[in-house]
């Protein structure tokens, strides 16, 4: 089986990235990680990537001031230089421009901590609790120009319990994210259009 080279983009500790790298240790997994890229030099996930033997790189978005496309062109060049053919966003806390989204269309996915289409953006757990929802969860979706609006690949659900806080709910959802994201990445890679 030919494995598709993929990159993971992060901004923080990279717990979902680690789940993806662990899944890819299985030779039957359809993807091979070739790069972990962060926009923050102090992202803990960079060290975790190196510990897994995956090259890591930081391109600090602050260097580019407000020129988002210039930052993304640098990111795109690094992804291509690493040989990546697919990108998984795992806690990458930047809204991507249409230029980047079109460049990676059909080959760019994200994990979001809500049951989309509910609660796009931030503070998803607090919003689900405040709304009185019976359940919450996480979603893996393709990235398009809208924030958290792309086609859904898969979701995982957890009940919202009496007395839940955003923190307790997040702590219960995170292990489900770690299960869901590798499965959804596998599915997306196996359905990737031939280039």
C-alpha positions, 0 to 999 in steps of 0.5 A: 500500500502506498501511504499518503504523506500528510502534515499536521498543523498545530498551535499548542500542546498537540494532543490530537496531533499525537493521536494522529502520529500514534495511529500512523505508526501502524504500517496499515494506516493510509497516511505517513506523517512528514511534518508537524508545523506550528505557528507558535514557537512555544507550542508543546506539540513541536517537542512531542512531534520530535519525540515521535521522530516526525520533523517539526517546524515553526513559522511564527505568524507574528513575523508577518504582522497582518499579512495572513496570505504571506504567512500562508504562502510560507506555510504552503512552501514548507508543506510542499517542501516536506512532500505533504499531500494532505493537511490535518489541522489539530488545534491550529488557532488561525483562520485560513484565507481563501487562497490557502483553502483553495490551494489545499481543497479536498486535502485539508481537514480540521477537528472542532470541539462541537457537534457541527453545525452547532457552535462554530468558533470558540467557547463551544462547551460553555455554549452547549451547556448554556443552551441546555443541550443533552449532548455535546461532542466533536466533529472532523470536517473538511475545511472550506472558506467559512469558519467550521462550515466544511463537509462533515466527515464524522462526529463523536457524541458525549452526554452533558451531565448535570453539574457539568462545567466547560472544563469537565465537559472538555475533559470528557470530550478530549478522549473521544477526539483522540479516537475520532480524529485518526478514524476520520483522517483514515477515511479522508485519506482513503477517499482523497481524489487522485492528483 
